[in-house]
Amino acid sequence: MEFTISNRAKNFSFALIGVGLVGTIAGFFMDHSEHHQQFWANLLVNGFFFFAIAIAALFMLALQYATESAWGVVTKRVYEA
């Protein structure tokens, strides 16, 4: 079975990417602090937040493989995604 993404979903994803880019650029130029400190601080916190989520998922996946637990079958695909 082959999974294909519809054109409507692709267009919607690209539209959301565009909105995110416009928002990021607007945030950079609307930041009037010295050397855009607030913008870079927000970017750092955002990056750390998603990095922490990825590390937590990796830890749970490694824990399930190490312990060979059967209950992990339900959540394994979520962590791998």
C-alpha positions in Angstrom: 0.0 0.0 0.0 1.4 3.3 -1.0 0.7 6.5 0.9 0.2 9.7 -1.1 -0.4 13.2 0.1 -3.2 15.0 -1.6 -2.6 18.3 -3.4 -5.0 20.0 -1.0 -2.9 18.9 2.0 0.3 19.9 0.2 -1.1 23.4 -0.5 -2.4 23.8 3.0 1.0 22.8 4.4 2.8 25.3 2.1 0.4 28.0 3.1 1.1 27.4 6.8 4.9 27.4 6.1 4.4 30.7 4.4 2.5 32.2 7.3 5.2 31.0 9.7 8.0 32.5 7.6 6.1 35.8 7.4 5.5 35.8 11.1 9.1 35.1 11.8 10.4 37.9 9.6 7.8 40.3 11.0 8.9 39.4 14.5 12.5 40.1 13.6 11.8 43.5 12.2 9.3 44.5 14.9 11.7 43.7 17.7 13.2 47.1 18.8 15.5 45.8 21.5 19.2 46.1 21.1 20.6 43.6 18.6 17.2 41.9 18.4 17.8 40.2 21.8 14.1 39.3 22.3 13.8 37.6 18.9 16.9 35.5 19.4 15.8 34.6 23.0 12.5 33.4 21.7 14.1 31.4 18.9 16.4 29.8 21.5 13.5 28.8 23.8 11.5 27.5 20.9 14.4 25.4 19.7 15.1 24.0 23.2 11.4 23.2 23.7 11.1 21.0 20.5 14.6 19.5 21.1 13.4 18.4 24.6 10.3 16.8 23.1 12.5 14.9 20.6 14.9 13.8 23.4 12.1 12.6 25.6 10.6 10.6 22.7 14.0 9.1 22.0 14.5 8.2 25.6 11.1 6.4 25.8 11.8 4.6 22.6 15.2 3.4 23.8 13.7 2.4 27.1 11.1 0.3 25.4 13.7 -1.4 23.2 16.1 -2.0 26.2 13.4 -3.5 28.4 11.6 -5.4 25.5 8.3 -4.2 26.9 5.1 -5.3 25.3 3.0 -2.3 26.3 5.2 -0.1 24.1 3.6 -1.5 20.9 0.8 1.0 21.3 3.0 4.1 21.6 6.0 3.1 19.6 4.8 4.5 16.3 4.0 7.8 17.9 7.5 8.1 19.3 9.1 7.1 16.0 7.1 9.8 14.2 
